């Protein structure tokens, strides 16, 4: 079900992705136990789907649990924690809590320097950080620079996202 959720999410069926991630999480938790790394990925993706569905408050327990699993399994400095930190940041931005979002996403960017991380995940983190820093009243130049770095990384990627590039370009024209 997890992979079905990924496909549905990629094609814009967020409600369908949510349902599949929920099933995957139930099955994985029952079969592998609540602290397995695979459970963390499904919990995080379920949380991401809830944020996209406009339900960030519901997403928080899943996102926090995913981050807890990654941290317990791999330590505080694990680059895998980036996924959970960025997702939590997006939830907090959706809840109009930019200071909390900035705290988590800036930590994610610190961890991105520790190990091998997908460049797209770093690009995503930079754009989330740009919005969080801006909305929290942080350094405006830093926020714009983060967005520009994100744009360059998406453009250089083997799998650039036109949707993300359009969102970044729109934000750079009118930061908020």
LINVEN-V139036 format. One line per field, one symbol per residue. phi: phi as a letter, one per 20 degrees, with the letter a starting at -180 (. if undefined). A space follows every 50 residues. Layout:
phi->???
This chain:
phi->.gffffffffeneffffgfffffgffffffednfdegffffffffffgff ffencffffggffffgfgfffffcnfeffffggffffgffffffemcfff ffgffffgffffeebfcggffffffffffgfffffenfffffffffffff gffffeffcfdgfffffffffffbfb
